[in-house]
């Protein structure tokens, strides 16, 4: 029997950090139904034998001790995906004095609004981290009381569903550019008439699938889409994926004049099964079953990602 070891962070007390949970949870259930033994290891204190290791670390950068642990296994999913911060992968970053005309969006350099790191830091039990968080809160409250607004220079996380959009680079608060936790990107949404579009590219091993979402909201999510459909996989997505060593994950992207613009990469995508109930339930079930089948190509060695880039450079 083939066996898989899922590695999660030692401070991730519930495996899922929030709702609605991780896509990996659904994939594991499919694998177990197929007779594959799946175990979960929390932290790197003990070496657990396994045919394949899947690091499921919801962190932008993988800590050195976890990287060392990963190297002890013969087959590791996403072995070369070590740092997915936007300052390393984005091709749309802007600086304060750049000559750019158009709307811009402020995001965290870390993935998913920096919330996973915040969650794990709180769960770490570190008095030093808790003290730093308390000092930050005091500084923010004091500044807000004096100026009437929150100080951008102290922000370390944002709601990823509410990244602020500004009409131009010139009106972005100066504190944003002084904060290493934040980045400013060009805001170039894909629009079709009155609809805002968002495209998802899911993949695992030799399995892949793309979805096109339509919404009336500027920040498109599975939850606010009024139409979701499967679309063909653009060849550029495969080149980007293999360039940066991704075996499993999800890319969010736009297409402008047949050019793919990837603006978010995720090695621990969440699942949206709760929002898929009803008319999209069959489509989401197909997505899960299709991706779960990719494990066969990983276990039997027919899928091999030859990238050695370790996410150096950008997603150009």
N, C-alpha and C positions, 0 to 999 in steps of 0.2 A: 504494500500500500504506500502510495506517495504521501508525503507529509509536508505541511507548510507551517512556518513559524512567523506569526505576525508580531513585530516589535513595536511597542508603544512606549511613550515617555513615562518615566517613573512617577511623575507628578500628575499624570493623566488618570485621575481616580475613577473616571466613569467610561473610559474609552471614547465615548461621544462627548464632545465639549458642549454641545447645545442641540437645539432642534433644527431640522428634523433628524439629524444624525448623519452618519457617513455612508457613502455608497459601498464602501468596503464591507460593511455589516451585511448588506444584501448579497454581495458576491460570495462571502463566506458561507452563507446559508445554502447557496446553489452548489458550491463545491462540496460541502458536507453531504448534501443529497446525492451527489455523484460518487461518494465513497472516498473522498480525500480527507485525510486527517488534518485538521486545522487547529493549531494551538496559539495562545497569546502569551507573550513574555513582556512583563512590565519592568523596564530598566535593563541594565547591562551587567548586573552582578553575577548572573549565572549563565553559562553556555548550555543551550538546549539543542540537542541534535536535530537537524532538519534537512530535507533535500533542498528547500528553497526558503530564503528569508525575504520577507516583505516588510521593510521599515515603514511604519505608518506613523510618522512623527509630524504632527501638525504644527510645524515650526518653519519659519522662512529659511533659516540656516541650521543645518544639522550640527549638534555639538561634537567636538573632537572625540570624546570618549565613545559616542555612538558610531562615529565613522570607523574607529578602530575595531569595535565589536562587529560591525558589518563585514569587515575584511576577513573574518574568521570563517565565513560561509562560502561554499563553492559557487552558489548561484544566488544573486541578490537582485531583486526587482528595484529599478531606479537607483542603481548603485552610483551613477554619475551625477545624480541630481542633488546637489549639496547646498546651493544657495540660490533662491529664486526671488531675491529682493528686486524691487522695480528699478533701483539705481543700477543694477547689473544687467537686467534683461530688456528694459523698455527702450524703444526707438523713438518715443514721443516726448521725452523729458525736456523741460524748459528751465532756463535760468532767468533771474530777475531782469537782466538787461538784454535779453534776446530780442531780435527784431522779428516779432511774430504778431500777426493780426488774426484775431479769432478768439473764440471762447476757450477757456482752460478749465481743468478739473484738478482739485487737490485731493491727493490720496496719501495713505501711509506707505512708507517704503517697504514695510513688512506686509505680508499677505493678509487678506481678510481683515483689514482695518487694524492690524496689530493685536486683535483680541485673543488669539491663541497664546501668544507670549504673555499677555497680561494674566490670563487664566492660570497658566502653569506657574507663573511667578507667585501668585497669591497662594497656590496650593503647595508651594515649596516649603513653607514654614520658615523661610529665611527672615530673621529679624531685620537684616540689613535691607532687603528688598521692601519689606513692609514699612520700614522707616522712610525709605526714599519715596514710596508711594504717598505716605502721609504728608511729607514735606511738599510734594508736588501739588497735592490737593489744597494745602494751606496757601501756597503761592498763587494758585489759580483763583481761589476765593478772594484773596486780598486784591489781586489785580482787577477782578471783575467788579469788586466793590468800588474801586477807585476810578476805573475807566468805563464801567458799564458793559464791558464785553470780556469774553474769555481770552486769555493771552495765548496766541498761537504758538509762541516759542516753547510752551510747556506741554503741549499736546503730545501724547504718546500712543493714542489709539483713537479711532473714529468708527462710527457706524458704517460698515461697508455698503449698506443700502442707501446711505444718504451722504455720499461724498459731495462736498460743496462744488458747485459750478459757478465760475465767474465769467462775465461777458468779455473780459480782456485781461491780458497779463498785468497791465498797469494798475488794476484795482485789487489785485491779490495782496492781502495784508503782508507787510514786510516781515512780520514774525514767522510767517510760513517758510521763508527762505533761510531763516536763521535756525530752523529746527531740522536736525538731521533725521528725525522720525518721519518727516513729510517730504513729498515730491510734488511737483507740478507738471502736468502733462497736457498736451493738446487735446481738446475735446472735439473729436471728429466722429460723431455718431453716424450710423448708417440709417438713412431715412428713405422711406418709400411712400410718397404722398403725405398723409397725416400719421403714418405708422412709423414707430421706431423699431428697428430690427436689432437682434442679437443672435449670434451663432455660437453654438457649443460644439466642441470636438472632443468626444470621449474615446478612450483607447485602452486596451490591455493586451499585451503581447501582439499577436497577429490579428486581433479583432479591433474594429473601429467603427464609429457611427457619428454622424453629424445631425444636429437639430437646428432648425430656424425658428426663432421666437418673434412674434409680433406683439407690440404693446402700444398703448397711447401714452405711457409714461416715459420720460426721458431716460431714467435708469431702469432698464428692462430686466425683469427677473421672471423665473418660472411662475411665481405666484401672481404676477400681474399681466402675464401674457394672455391674449384672447385667442391666439392661434399658434399651434406648435406642429411642425411637420418635419419629417426626415428629409434630408437633402444629401446629394452626393458629396463625398470627401474631396476637397480641393487638394491637388498634388502638393502645393506649397506647404500644407500643414504637415505632411509626412517628412518633408525636408527639415522643417523647423524642429519637429519632434526628435528626429534622429540626430540632428546637430547637437542638441542639448541633452541627449542621453535618456529621454523619457521612455519608460516601458509601460507605465500606467499613469493615468491622470486625466485632466480636462483642461482644454484651452478655451478661453472666451475670445471671440474675434469678430471683426467687421470685414467686409469686402467692399473696396472702392475701385472701380474700373478694373476689376478682376485681380486687384492686388490685395493679398491677405494682410490684415493688420491685427496681430495678436497683442492684446493688451492685458491679459491676465493668464497666468499658468498656475495650475493647482495639482499637487502630487497627492493630496488627500481630499478629493472632492466629496462634498456632502450629497446626500440623496434627497430627492424632492418628491418622494412617494406620496407624502401627504397632500401635495398640491396636484398630484397626477390622478387623483381619484376622479371617476367620471369618464369624460370623453377621451382623456389622455392616458387612462390606466393601461390599456393594451399596448400603447406605444412605449410607455415606461417599462412595462414588463418585458417587452421585446429587447429594450436597451440593456436591462440587467442580465437577461439570459444570454444575449449575444456577447457581452463583455466577459461574462463568467467563463464562456467557452475558450477565451484566450489563454487561460491557465494551462491548457494542454500543450500549447506551443512553447510555453516557458518550461514546463516540467520535462518535456521530451527533447528539449534543446533545439527544436526547429526554428524557434525565434531567438535571434541573437542581435542585440543592439551593439553595434561596433563603435559608437561614439565614445570618445575619451575626453570630451570638452569640459566636463564638470561644470557646465553652465557658465563658462567664461565668455565674456563679450555680451552682445545684445541679440535680440530676436530679429535681426534684420534679414 
